[in-house]
Protein backbone atom coordinates (compact mmCIF):
# COMPACT_ATOMS: atom_id res chain seq x y z
CA UNK A 1 0.00 0.00 0.00
CA UNK A 2 1.43 3.39 -0.92
CA UNK A 3 1.94 5.94 1.80
CA UNK A 4 -0.90 8.41 2.04
CA UNK A 5 -0.68 12.21 2.38
CA UNK A 6 -3.83 13.85 3.69
CA UNK A 7 -4.80 17.44 2.99
CA UNK A 8 -6.89 17.60 6.18
CA UNK A 9 -5.83 16.71 9.74
CA UNK A 10 -6.26 13.00 10.59
CA UNK A 11 -8.77 13.69 13.37
CA UNK A 12 -10.97 15.74 11.05
CA UNK A 13 -10.71 13.12 8.29
CA UNK A 14 -11.72 10.31 10.65
CA UNK A 15 -14.76 12.21 11.85
CA UNK A 16 -15.93 13.21 8.38
CA UNK A 17 -15.30 10.05 6.37
CA UNK A 18 -18.28 8.11 7.70
CA UNK A 19 -20.81 10.92 7.67
CA UNK A 20 -22.91 11.84 4.66
CA UNK A 21 -25.10 14.24 6.58
CA UNK A 22 -24.36 17.85 7.54
CA UNK A 23 -22.32 18.17 10.68
CA UNK A 24 -25.17 19.52 12.81
CA UNK A 25 -23.43 19.00 16.14
CA UNK A 26 -20.28 20.67 14.88
CA UNK A 27 -22.32 23.57 13.53
CA UNK A 28 -24.06 23.91 16.89
CA UNK A 29 -20.70 24.09 18.67
CA UNK A 30 -19.53 26.71 16.19
CA UNK A 31 -22.67 28.79 16.80
CA UNK A 32 -22.04 28.60 20.54
CA UNK A 33 -18.44 29.67 20.01
CA UNK A 34 -19.66 32.55 17.83
CA UNK A 35 -22.10 33.72 20.52
CA UNK A 36 -19.34 33.47 23.13
CA UNK A 37 -17.09 35.52 20.86
CA UNK A 38 -19.77 38.23 20.61
CA UNK A 39 -20.24 38.28 24.38
CA UNK A 40 -16.49 38.50 24.92
CA UNK A 41 -16.27 41.42 22.53
CA UNK A 42 -19.07 43.23 24.33
CA UNK A 43 -17.41 42.74 27.72
CA UNK A 44 -13.99 43.88 26.52
CA UNK A 45 -15.31 46.97 24.69
CA UNK A 46 -17.37 47.89 27.73
CA UNK A 47 -14.34 47.59 30.01
CA UNK A 48 -12.10 49.57 27.67
CA UNK A 49 -14.43 52.40 26.67
CA UNK A 50 -16.57 53.08 29.75
CA UNK A 51 -13.85 54.86 31.81
CA UNK A 52 -12.96 57.29 29.00
CA UNK A 53 -16.63 57.92 28.25
CA UNK A 54 -17.28 58.73 31.92
CA UNK A 55 -14.33 61.10 31.94
CA UNK A 56 -15.61 62.91 28.84
CA UNK A 57 -19.08 63.22 30.37
CA UNK A 58 -17.61 64.82 33.48
CA UNK A 59 -15.49 67.20 31.41
CA UNK A 60 -18.42 68.36 29.27
CA UNK A 61 -20.55 68.84 32.39
CA UNK A 62 -17.82 70.96 34.01
CA UNK A 63 -17.42 73.00 30.85
CA UNK A 64 -21.16 73.60 30.66
CA UNK A 65 -21.39 74.69 34.30
CA UNK A 66 -18.38 76.97 33.92
CA UNK A 67 -19.94 78.60 30.87
CA UNK A 68 -23.17 79.30 32.75
CA UNK A 69 -21.23 80.77 35.68
CA UNK A 70 -19.15 83.01 33.41
CA UNK A 71 -22.24 84.22 31.52
CA UNK A 72 -25.12 84.32 34.02
CA UNK A 73 -27.27 86.32 31.61
CA UNK A 74 -27.69 83.21 29.40
CA UNK A 75 -30.74 81.13 30.20
CA UNK A 76 -29.96 77.47 30.89
CA UNK A 77 -32.97 76.28 28.88
CA UNK A 78 -31.88 78.37 25.89
CA UNK A 79 -28.38 76.90 26.10
CA UNK A 80 -29.84 73.41 26.25
CA UNK A 81 -31.92 74.14 23.14
CA UNK A 82 -28.84 75.44 21.31
CA UNK A 83 -26.86 72.32 22.21
CA UNK A 84 -29.65 70.10 20.92
CA UNK A 85 -29.77 72.03 17.65
CA UNK A 86 -26.00 71.68 17.23
CA UNK A 87 -26.11 67.94 17.93
CA UNK A 88 -28.99 67.40 15.52
CA UNK A 89 -27.13 69.27 12.79
CA UNK A 90 -23.97 67.31 13.53
CA UNK A 91 -25.87 64.01 13.22
CA UNK A 92 -26.92 65.14 9.74
CA UNK A 93 -23.35 66.01 8.78
CA UNK A 94 -23.65 69.77 9.26
CA UNK A 95 -20.93 71.28 11.43
CA UNK A 96 -21.57 74.33 13.62
CA UNK A 97 -17.86 75.12 13.89
CA UNK A 98 -16.88 78.58 12.60
CA UNK A 99 -20.53 79.66 12.30
CA UNK A 100 -21.32 76.76 9.98
CA UNK A 101 -19.54 78.40 7.06
CA UNK A 102 -17.86 75.21 5.84
CA UNK A 103 -18.38 73.77 2.39
CA UNK A 104 -21.56 71.90 1.59
CA UNK A 105 -21.65 68.17 2.26
CA UNK A 106 -23.27 67.65 -1.13
CA UNK A 107 -20.74 68.98 -3.58
CA UNK A 108 -20.14 66.66 -6.52
CA UNK A 109 -16.91 65.21 -5.06
CA UNK A 110 -18.49 64.59 -1.65
CA UNK A 111 -21.64 63.18 -3.21
CA UNK A 112 -19.53 60.83 -5.35
CA UNK A 113 -17.70 59.70 -2.21
CA UNK A 114 -21.05 59.19 -0.44
CA UNK A 115 -22.37 57.17 -3.39
CA UNK A 116 -19.33 54.86 -3.23
CA UNK A 117 -19.92 54.21 0.46
CA UNK A 118 -23.51 53.22 -0.31
CA UNK A 119 -22.88 50.72 -3.12
CA UNK A 120 -19.86 49.19 -1.36
CA UNK A 121 -21.87 48.88 1.91
CA UNK A 122 -19.19 50.80 3.84
CA UNK A 123 -21.75 53.40 4.93
CA UNK A 124 -19.76 55.70 7.21
CA UNK A 125 -22.88 57.46 8.44
CA UNK A 126 -21.26 60.82 9.16
CA UNK A 127 -23.37 62.27 6.31
CA UNK A 128 -26.82 61.02 5.38
CA UNK A 129 -29.73 62.25 3.27
CA UNK A 130 -31.93 64.77 5.03
CA UNK A 131 -34.79 65.19 2.58
CA UNK A 132 -37.48 62.56 2.06
CA UNK A 133 -36.71 62.38 -1.65
CA UNK A 134 -33.02 61.88 -0.84
CA UNK A 135 -33.81 58.98 1.50
CA UNK A 136 -36.03 57.31 -1.10
CA UNK A 137 -33.40 57.72 -3.81
CA UNK A 138 -30.74 56.35 -1.43
CA UNK A 139 -32.72 53.13 -0.97
CA UNK A 140 -33.34 52.72 -4.69
CA UNK A 141 -29.74 53.58 -5.52
CA UNK A 142 -28.46 51.02 -3.01
CA UNK A 143 -30.79 48.26 -4.21
CA UNK A 144 -29.44 48.64 -7.73
CA UNK A 145 -25.85 49.63 -6.95
CA UNK A 146 -24.96 46.93 -4.42
CA UNK A 147 -25.68 43.99 -6.79
CA UNK A 148 -23.86 45.85 -9.59
CA UNK A 149 -20.85 46.27 -7.30
CA UNK A 150 -20.84 42.56 -6.43
CA UNK A 151 -20.95 41.66 -10.13
CA UNK A 152 -18.14 44.10 -10.90
CA UNK A 153 -15.92 42.85 -8.07
CA UNK A 154 -16.59 39.21 -9.02
CA UNK A 155 -15.52 39.91 -12.60
CA UNK A 156 -12.44 41.80 -11.46
CA UNK A 157 -11.40 39.08 -9.01
CA UNK A 158 -11.81 36.44 -11.70
CA UNK A 159 -9.29 38.29 -13.85
CA UNK A 160 -7.01 39.12 -10.94
CA UNK A 161 -6.82 35.42 -10.18
CA UNK A 162 -4.93 34.88 -13.45
CA UNK A 163 -1.67 36.53 -12.29
CA UNK A 164 -2.23 35.18 -8.77
CA UNK A 165 -2.42 31.60 -10.04
CA UNK A 166 0.50 32.21 -12.39
CA UNK A 167 2.56 33.22 -9.36
CA UNK A 168 1.36 30.11 -7.54
CA UNK A 169 2.48 27.98 -10.47
CA UNK A 170 5.86 29.71 -10.34
CA UNK A 171 6.19 28.85 -6.65
CA UNK A 172 5.23 25.24 -7.37
CA UNK A 173 7.87 25.03 -10.08
CA UNK A 174 10.61 26.46 -7.88
CA UNK A 175 9.68 24.54 -4.74
CA UNK A 176 8.65 21.20 -6.26
CA UNK A 177 10.16 18.42 -4.17
CA UNK A 178 11.20 20.84 -1.41
CA UNK A 179 7.85 21.80 0.07
CA UNK A 180 4.48 20.14 0.46
CA UNK A 181 1.48 21.49 -1.50
CA UNK A 182 -0.03 23.04 1.62
CA UNK A 183 3.26 24.76 2.38
CA UNK A 184 3.42 26.22 -1.13
CA UNK A 185 -0.10 27.58 -0.87
CA UNK A 186 0.54 28.95 2.60
CA UNK A 187 3.64 30.74 1.30
CA UNK A 188 1.62 32.11 -1.61
CA UNK A 189 -1.06 33.40 0.78
CA UNK A 190 1.56 34.95 3.08
CA UNK A 191 3.21 36.82 0.21
CA UNK A 192 -0.13 38.12 -1.00
CA UNK A 193 -1.13 39.27 2.50
CA UNK A 194 2.19 41.09 2.77
CA UNK A 195 1.49 42.82 -0.54
CA UNK A 196 -1.96 43.95 0.62
CA UNK A 197 -0.69 45.16 3.98
CA UNK A 198 2.07 47.24 2.40
CA UNK A 199 0.18 48.79 -0.51
CA UNK A 200 -3.33 49.10 0.96
CA UNK A 201 -2.67 49.62 4.67
CA UNK A 202 0.81 50.84 5.60
CA UNK A 203 1.51 53.18 2.66
CA UNK A 204 -2.04 54.66 2.47
CA UNK A 205 -2.00 55.11 6.25
CA UNK A 206 1.21 57.13 5.96
CA UNK A 207 -0.43 59.30 3.29
CA UNK A 208 -3.56 59.86 5.39
CA UNK A 209 -1.39 60.64 8.40
CA UNK A 210 0.37 63.33 6.36
CA UNK A 211 -2.79 64.82 4.86
CA UNK A 212 -5.07 64.69 7.89
CA UNK A 213 -3.84 67.14 10.58
CA UNK A 214 -5.76 65.52 13.44
CA UNK A 215 -4.89 61.88 12.64
CA UNK A 216 -1.90 60.00 13.95
CA UNK A 217 -0.58 56.87 12.24
CA UNK A 218 -2.70 54.55 14.39
CA UNK A 219 -5.82 56.50 13.44
CA UNK A 220 -4.88 56.15 9.78
CA UNK A 221 -4.31 52.39 10.03
CA UNK A 222 -7.59 52.14 11.91
CA UNK A 223 -9.40 54.02 9.12
CA UNK A 224 -7.93 51.76 6.42
CA UNK A 225 -9.00 48.64 8.29
CA UNK A 226 -12.49 49.91 9.12
CA UNK A 227 -13.03 50.94 5.48
CA UNK A 228 -11.56 47.97 3.60
CA UNK A 229 -13.46 45.53 5.82
CA UNK A 230 -16.66 47.55 5.08
CA UNK A 231 -17.29 48.11 8.80
CA UNK A 232 -17.46 51.86 8.14
CA UNK A 233 -18.00 53.34 11.60
CA UNK A 234 -17.65 56.90 10.31
CA UNK A 235 -15.61 58.25 13.21
CA UNK A 236 -12.71 58.95 10.81
CA UNK A 237 -13.48 60.16 7.29
CA UNK A 238 -10.76 61.73 5.09
CA UNK A 239 -11.26 65.15 3.59
CA UNK A 240 -13.73 66.45 6.17
CA UNK A 241 -11.33 68.97 7.71
CA UNK A 242 -12.34 72.50 6.71
CA UNK A 243 -8.73 73.48 5.96
CA UNK A 244 -8.00 70.48 3.72
CA UNK A 245 -6.61 71.67 0.35
CA UNK A 246 -7.94 70.26 -2.92
CA UNK A 247 -10.80 68.56 -1.10
CA UNK A 248 -12.58 67.56 -4.31
CA UNK A 249 -9.53 65.76 -5.73
CA UNK A 250 -8.85 64.25 -2.31
CA UNK A 251 -12.37 62.80 -2.08
CA UNK A 252 -12.24 61.35 -5.59
CA UNK A 253 -8.81 59.80 -4.95
CA UNK A 254 -10.10 58.26 -1.70
CA UNK A 255 -13.06 56.81 -3.60
CA UNK A 256 -10.68 55.16 -6.08
CA UNK A 257 -8.57 53.82 -3.19
CA UNK A 258 -11.62 52.22 -1.57
CA UNK A 259 -12.84 50.56 -4.78
CA UNK A 260 -9.43 49.14 -5.70
CA UNK A 261 -8.70 48.11 -2.11
CA UNK A 262 -12.00 46.26 -1.78
CA UNK A 263 -11.27 44.33 -4.98
CA UNK A 264 -7.92 43.18 -3.57
CA UNK A 265 -9.58 42.26 -0.28
CA UNK A 266 -12.05 40.05 -2.17
CA UNK A 267 -9.13 38.44 -3.97
CA UNK A 268 -7.56 37.71 -0.59
CA UNK A 269 -10.74 35.97 0.58
CA UNK A 270 -10.83 33.92 -2.62
CA UNK A 271 -7.21 32.79 -2.24
CA UNK A 272 -7.81 32.01 1.44
CA UNK A 273 -10.94 29.94 0.71
CA UNK A 274 -9.07 27.96 -1.97
CA UNK A 275 -6.90 26.34 0.71
CA UNK A 276 -8.85 23.36 2.11
CA UNK A 277 -6.97 23.29 5.42
CA UNK A 278 -7.98 26.91 6.13
CA UNK A 279 -11.54 26.76 4.80
CA UNK A 280 -13.63 26.02 7.88
CA UNK A 281 -16.76 25.90 5.74
CA UNK A 282 -15.73 22.41 4.62
CA UNK A 283 -16.31 21.16 8.15
CA UNK A 284 -20.04 21.83 7.80
CA UNK A 285 -20.41 20.35 4.30
CA UNK A 286 -21.64 16.93 3.17
CA UNK A 287 -18.93 14.35 2.50
CA UNK A 288 -19.20 11.19 0.47
CA UNK A 289 -16.59 8.64 -0.47
CA UNK A 290 -16.03 10.02 -3.98
CA UNK A 291 -15.49 13.58 -2.82
CA UNK A 292 -13.49 12.41 0.16
CA UNK A 293 -11.04 10.71 -2.16
CA UNK A 294 -10.18 14.08 -3.65
CA UNK A 295 -8.70 15.07 -0.31
CA UNK A 296 -6.23 12.20 -0.32
CA UNK A 297 -3.15 11.62 -2.47
CA UNK A 298 -0.45 9.02 -2.43
CA UNK A 299 3.19 9.95 -2.27
CA UNK A 300 3.72 8.06 -5.56
CA UNK A 301 1.15 10.32 -7.26
CA UNK A 302 2.95 13.45 -6.10
CA UNK A 303 6.38 12.17 -7.01
CA UNK A 304 5.18 11.09 -10.46
CA UNK A 305 3.65 14.50 -11.09
CA UNK A 306 6.81 16.26 -9.87
CA UNK A 307 8.87 14.18 -12.30
CA UNK A 308 6.52 15.22 -15.10
CA UNK A 309 6.81 18.91 -14.13
CA UNK A 310 10.56 18.80 -14.54
CA UNK A 311 10.24 17.85 -18.23
CA UNK A 312 6.98 19.43 -19.26
CA UNK A 313 6.00 22.78 -17.74
CA UNK A 314 2.41 22.80 -19.11
CA UNK A 315 1.64 20.01 -16.63
CA UNK A 316 2.28 22.32 -13.67
CA UNK A 317 -1.35 23.34 -13.57
CA UNK A 318 -2.35 19.68 -13.41
CA UNK A 319 -0.06 19.20 -10.43
CA UNK A 320 -1.75 22.09 -8.65
CA UNK A 321 -5.23 20.79 -9.39
CA UNK A 322 -4.54 17.22 -8.25
CA UNK A 323 -2.39 17.93 -5.22
CA UNK A 324 -4.11 20.96 -3.80
CA UNK A 325 -7.70 20.78 -5.03
CA UNK A 326 -9.27 22.30 -8.10
CA UNK A 327 -11.34 25.42 -7.56
CA UNK A 328 -13.91 24.27 -10.10
CA UNK A 329 -14.67 21.05 -8.14
CA UNK A 330 -15.49 22.25 -4.66
CA UNK A 331 -16.17 19.63 -2.05
CA UNK A 332 -19.35 21.31 -0.96
CA UNK A 333 -21.03 20.83 -4.34
CA UNK A 334 -23.86 18.27 -4.39
PESULBEL-V742863 format. One record per residue. SS is DSSP state (A for helix, B for strand, O for the rest). OMEGA is omega in degrees with one decimal (none if undefined). D_FIRST is the distance of its C-alpha to the first C-alpha in Angstrom with 1 decimal. Layout:
BEGIN
ss:SS omega:OMEGA d_first:D_FIRST
ss:SS omega:OMEGA d_first:D_FIRST
END
This chain:
BEGIN
ss:O omega:178.7 d_first:0.0
ss:O omega:178.1 d_first:3.8
ss:O omega:-174.7 d_first:6.5
ss:B omega:174.4 d_first:8.7
ss:B omega:-176.9 d_first:12.5
ss:B omega:179.2 d_first:14.8
ss:O omega:174.5 d_first:18.3
ss:O omega:177.8 d_first:19.9
ss:O omega:-174.9 d_first:20.2
ss:A omega:-178.7 d_first:17.9
ss:A omega:179.0 d_first:21.1
ss:A omega:179.9 d_first:22.1
ss:A omega:-178.2 d_first:18.9
ss:A omega:-177.8 d_first:18.9
ss:A omega:-176.2 d_first:22.5
ss:A omega:-172.5 d_first:22.3
ss:A omega:-171.1 d_first:19.4
ss:O omega:-178.8 d_first:21.4
ss:O omega:175.3 d_first:24.7
ss:O omega:179.3 d_first:26.2
ss:O omega:177.7 d_first:29.6
ss:O omega:-178.1 d_first:31.1
ss:O omega:-174.5 d_first:30.7
ss:A omega:-179.0 d_first:34.3
ss:A omega:178.4 d_first:34.2
ss:A omega:177.3 d_first:32.6
ss:A omega:178.4 d_first:35.2
ss:A omega:178.2 d_first:37.9
ss:A omega:178.8 d_first:36.8
ss:A omega:177.1 d_first:36.8
ss:A omega:178.3 d_first:40.3
ss:A omega:176.3 d_first:41.5
ss:A omega:-179.5 d_first:40.3
ss:A omega:178.2 d_first:42.0
ss:A omega:177.6 d_first:45.2
ss:A omega:178.0 d_first:45.0
ss:A omega:177.1 d_first:44.6
ss:A omega:-179.5 d_first:47.7
ss:A omega:178.8 d_first:49.7
ss:A omega:177.8 d_first:48.7
ss:A omega:178.5 d_first:49.9
ss:A omega:-179.9 d_first:53.1
ss:A omega:-177.9 d_first:53.8
ss:A omega:178.6 d_first:53.1
ss:A omega:178.7 d_first:55.2
ss:A omega:-179.7 d_first:58.0
ss:A omega:-177.2 d_first:58.1
ss:A omega:-169.6 d_first:58.0
ss:A omega:-176.4 d_first:60.5
ss:A omega:-179.6 d_first:63.1
ss:A omega:-179.7 d_first:64.9
ss:A omega:177.6 d_first:65.5
ss:A omega:177.8 d_first:66.6
ss:A omega:178.6 d_first:69.0
ss:A omega:178.7 d_first:70.4
ss:A omega:177.7 d_first:70.9
ss:A omega:178.3 d_first:72.7
ss:A omega:179.9 d_first:75.1
ss:A omega:180.0 d_first:75.8
ss:A omega:176.9 d_first:76.6
ss:A omega:177.4 d_first:78.8
ss:A omega:178.6 d_first:80.7
ss:A omega:179.3 d_first:81.1
ss:A omega:179.7 d_first:82.5
ss:A omega:178.8 d_first:84.9
ss:A omega:179.2 d_first:86.1
ss:A omega:179.7 d_first:86.8
ss:A omega:177.3 d_first:88.9
ss:A omega:-179.6 d_first:90.8
ss:A omega:-179.0 d_first:91.5
ss:O omega:-176.2 d_first:92.6
ss:O omega:-179.3 d_first:94.3
ss:O omega:-178.2 d_first:95.9
ss:O omega:179.8 d_first:92.5
ss:O omega:-178.3 d_first:91.9
ss:A omega:179.0 d_first:88.6
ss:A omega:178.6 d_first:88.0
ss:A omega:177.4 d_first:88.5
ss:A omega:178.6 d_first:86.0
ss:A omega:178.6 d_first:83.5
ss:A omega:178.3 d_first:84.0
ss:A omega:179.9 d_first:83.5
ss:A omega:179.0 d_first:80.3
ss:A omega:177.8 d_first:78.9
ss:A omega:-179.6 d_first:79.9
ss:A omega:-179.6 d_first:78.2
ss:A omega:177.9 d_first:75.0
ss:A omega:177.6 d_first:75.0
ss:A omega:179.5 d_first:75.5
ss:A omega:177.4 d_first:72.7
ss:A omega:177.9 d_first:70.3
ss:O omega:176.7 d_first:71.2
ss:O omega:179.4 d_first:70.6
ss:O omega:-177.3 d_first:74.2
ss:O omega:176.7 d_first:75.2
ss:O omega:179.7 d_first:78.6
ss:A omega:179.5 d_first:78.5
ss:A omega:176.2 d_first:81.4
ss:A omega:175.7 d_first:83.2
ss:A omega:-178.9 d_first:80.3
ss:O omega:179.8 d_first:81.1
ss:O omega:178.6 d_first:77.5
ss:O omega:178.3 d_first:76.1
ss:O omega:176.1 d_first:75.1
ss:O omega:-173.4 d_first:71.6
ss:O omega:166.1 d_first:71.5
ss:O omega:-176.7 d_first:72.1
ss:A omega:-177.5 d_first:69.9
ss:A omega:179.9 d_first:67.6
ss:A omega:177.6 d_first:67.2
ss:A omega:176.0 d_first:66.9
ss:A omega:177.2 d_first:64.1
ss:A omega:178.3 d_first:62.3
ss:A omega:179.5 d_first:62.8
ss:A omega:179.4 d_first:61.5
ss:A omega:178.7 d_first:58.3
ss:A omega:177.4 d_first:57.8
ss:A omega:-172.7 d_first:58.2
ss:A omega:174.6 d_first:55.7
ss:O omega:179.0 d_first:53.1
ss:O omega:174.9 d_first:53.6
ss:O omega:173.1 d_first:54.4
ss:O omega:-177.8 d_first:57.9
ss:O omega:176.5 d_first:59.5
ss:O omega:179.6 d_first:62.4
ss:O omega:174.5 d_first:65.1
ss:O omega:179.7 d_first:66.8
ss:O omega:179.5 d_first:66.9
ss:O omega:-179.7 d_first:69.1
ss:O omega:-177.2 d_first:72.4
ss:O omega:177.8 d_first:73.9
ss:A omega:178.6 d_first:73.0
ss:A omega:177.8 d_first:72.4
ss:A omega:178.3 d_first:70.1
ss:A omega:178.4 d_first:68.0
ss:A omega:179.4 d_first:67.7
ss:A omega:179.2 d_first:66.8
ss:A omega:179.0 d_first:64.2
ss:A omega:179.3 d_first:62.4
ss:A omega:-179.6 d_first:62.6
ss:A omega:178.4 d_first:61.5
ss:A omega:-179.7 d_first:58.5
ss:A omega:178.6 d_first:57.4
ss:A omega:-172.8 d_first:57.4
ss:A omega:-178.4 d_first:56.4
ss:A omega:175.0 d_first:53.3
ss:A omega:178.0 d_first:51.4
ss:A omega:179.0 d_first:52.6
ss:A omega:178.0 d_first:51.3
ss:A omega:178.4 d_first:47.8
ss:A omega:-180.0 d_first:47.7
ss:A omega:-179.3 d_first:48.9
ss:A omega:178.2 d_first:46.4
ss:A omega:178.8 d_first:43.5
ss:A omega:179.0 d_first:44.6
ss:A omega:-178.9 d_first:45.1
ss:A omega:178.7 d_first:41.7
ss:A omega:178.9 d_first:40.1
ss:A omega:177.2 d_first:41.8
ss:A omega:177.4 d_first:41.2
ss:A omega:-178.8 d_first:37.5
ss:A omega:176.7 d_first:37.7
ss:A omega:178.8 d_first:38.6
ss:A omega:179.1 d_first:36.3
ss:A omega:175.0 d_first:33.3
ss:A omega:178.5 d_first:34.5
ss:A omega:175.8 d_first:34.6
ss:A omega:176.9 d_first:31.1
ss:A omega:178.1 d_first:30.0
ss:A omega:177.9 d_first:32.0
ss:A omega:178.9 d_first:30.2
ss:A omega:-179.9 d_first:26.8
ss:A omega:-177.1 d_first:28.1
ss:A omega:-173.2 d_first:29.6
ss:A omega:179.4 d_first:26.8
ss:O omega:-178.8 d_first:23.7
ss:O omega:-179.7 d_first:21.4
ss:O omega:-174.5 d_first:23.7
ss:O omega:177.5 d_first:23.2
ss:O omega:-179.3 d_first:20.6
ss:A omega:178.8 d_first:21.6
ss:A omega:178.3 d_first:23.1
ss:A omega:178.2 d_first:25.1
ss:A omega:-179.6 d_first:26.5
ss:A omega:177.7 d_first:27.6
ss:A omega:175.3 d_first:29.1
ss:A omega:178.4 d_first:31.0
ss:A omega:178.9 d_first:32.2
ss:A omega:-179.7 d_first:33.4
ss:A omega:178.5 d_first:35.1
ss:A omega:179.3 d_first:37.0
ss:A omega:177.6 d_first:38.1
ss:A omega:177.6 d_first:39.4
ss:A omega:177.7 d_first:41.2
ss:A omega:-179.1 d_first:42.9
ss:A omega:-179.7 d_first:44.0
ss:A omega:-177.1 d_first:45.3
ss:A omega:-169.9 d_first:47.3
ss:A omega:-179.8 d_first:48.8
ss:A omega:175.9 d_first:49.2
ss:A omega:-172.4 d_first:49.9
ss:A omega:-179.6 d_first:51.2
ss:A omega:175.7 d_first:53.3
ss:A omega:178.8 d_first:54.8
ss:A omega:176.9 d_first:55.5
ss:A omega:178.4 d_first:57.5
ss:A omega:178.0 d_first:59.4
ss:A omega:178.3 d_first:60.2
ss:A omega:179.4 d_first:61.2
ss:A omega:-174.0 d_first:63.6
ss:A omega:-178.2 d_first:65.1
ss:O omega:-173.6 d_first:65.4
ss:O omega:-175.9 d_first:68.1
ss:O omega:-179.9 d_first:67.1
ss:O omega:166.3 d_first:63.3
ss:O omega:-174.1 d_first:61.6
ss:A omega:178.0 d_first:58.2
ss:A omega:176.5 d_first:56.5
ss:A omega:-178.6 d_first:58.4
ss:A omega:175.4 d_first:57.2
ss:A omega:178.6 d_first:53.5
ss:A omega:178.7 d_first:54.0
ss:A omega:-180.0 d_first:55.6
ss:A omega:-179.4 d_first:52.8
ss:A omega:-178.2 d_first:50.2
ss:A omega:-177.6 d_first:52.2
ss:A omega:-174.1 d_first:52.9
ss:A omega:171.2 d_first:49.5
ss:O omega:178.7 d_first:47.8
ss:O omega:174.0 d_first:50.6
ss:O omega:171.8 d_first:51.9
ss:O omega:-179.9 d_first:55.3
ss:O omega:177.4 d_first:57.5
ss:O omega:178.8 d_first:60.5
ss:O omega:174.6 d_first:61.7
ss:O omega:178.4 d_first:61.3
ss:O omega:-177.2 d_first:62.1
ss:O omega:175.8 d_first:62.9
ss:O omega:-179.9 d_first:66.2
ss:O omega:178.1 d_first:68.1
ss:O omega:-175.7 d_first:70.3
ss:O omega:-177.7 d_first:73.9
ss:O omega:-176.8 d_first:74.2
ss:O omega:179.2 d_first:71.0
ss:O omega:177.6 d_first:72.0
ss:O omega:-174.8 d_first:70.8
ss:A omega:-178.9 d_first:69.4
ss:A omega:178.9 d_first:68.9
ss:A omega:180.0 d_first:66.7
ss:A omega:-179.7 d_first:64.9
ss:A omega:-179.5 d_first:64.0
ss:A omega:178.2 d_first:62.8
ss:A omega:177.2 d_first:60.7
ss:A omega:176.3 d_first:59.2
ss:A omega:178.1 d_first:58.4
ss:A omega:178.4 d_first:56.5
ss:A omega:-179.0 d_first:54.6
ss:A omega:-178.0 d_first:53.5
ss:A omega:179.6 d_first:52.4
ss:A omega:-179.6 d_first:50.4
ss:A omega:178.8 d_first:48.9
ss:A omega:177.0 d_first:47.8
ss:A omega:179.2 d_first:46.0
ss:A omega:175.5 d_first:44.0
ss:A omega:175.8 d_first:43.3
ss:A omega:176.1 d_first:41.9
ss:A omega:176.6 d_first:39.7
ss:A omega:179.5 d_first:38.5
ss:A omega:179.0 d_first:37.5
ss:A omega:179.1 d_first:35.7
ss:A omega:179.4 d_first:33.7
ss:A omega:-177.4 d_first:33.0
ss:A omega:179.7 d_first:31.9
ss:O omega:-179.9 d_first:29.5
ss:O omega:-174.1 d_first:27.2
ss:A omega:-176.6 d_first:25.1
ss:A omega:-178.1 d_first:24.9
ss:A omega:-177.9 d_first:28.7
ss:O omega:-177.5 d_first:29.5
ss:A omega:178.7 d_first:30.4
ss:A omega:178.6 d_first:31.4
ss:A omega:-178.8 d_first:27.8
ss:A omega:-177.7 d_first:27.9
ss:A omega:-177.4 d_first:30.6
ss:O omega:174.6 d_first:29.1
ss:O omega:178.4 d_first:27.7
ss:O omega:169.1 d_first:23.9
ss:O omega:-173.3 d_first:22.2
ss:A omega:-177.9 d_first:18.7
ss:A omega:180.0 d_first:19.3
ss:A omega:177.9 d_first:20.8
ss:A omega:-178.5 d_first:18.3
ss:A omega:178.9 d_first:15.5
ss:O omega:179.1 d_first:17.8
ss:O omega:-172.9 d_first:17.4
ss:B omega:178.0 d_first:13.7
ss:B omega:172.7 d_first:12.3
ss:B omega:177.0 d_first:9.4
ss:A omega:178.8 d_first:10.7
ss:A omega:178.1 d_first:10.5
ss:A omega:-178.6 d_first:12.7
ss:A omega:-179.2 d_first:15.1
ss:A omega:177.9 d_first:15.4
ss:A omega:-179.7 d_first:16.1
ss:A omega:177.5 d_first:18.6
ss:A omega:178.4 d_first:20.2
ss:A omega:178.1 d_first:20.8
ss:A omega:-178.7 d_first:22.4
ss:A omega:-177.6 d_first:24.6
ss:A omega:-176.5 d_first:26.0
ss:A omega:-176.6 d_first:27.5
ss:O omega:-175.3 d_first:28.2
ss:A omega:178.8 d_first:29.5
ss:A omega:-179.3 d_first:29.8
ss:A omega:-179.0 d_first:26.1
ss:A omega:-179.3 d_first:26.3
ss:A omega:176.6 d_first:27.0
ss:A omega:178.0 d_first:23.9
ss:A omega:179.7 d_first:21.9
ss:A omega:-175.9 d_first:23.8
ss:A omega:-176.4 d_first:23.4
ss:A omega:-175.0 d_first:19.6
ss:A omega:-176.4 d_first:18.8
ss:A omega:176.3 d_first:21.7
ss:O omega:-179.3 d_first:22.7
ss:O omega:-179.5 d_first:25.5
ss:O omega:-175.4 d_first:28.8
ss:O omega:179.4 d_first:29.7
ss:O omega:-177.4 d_first:26.9
ss:O omega:-176.5 d_first:27.5
ss:O omega:-176.6 d_first:25.5
ss:O omega:178.9 d_first:28.8
ss:O omega:178.5 d_first:29.9
ss:O omega:none d_first:30.4
END
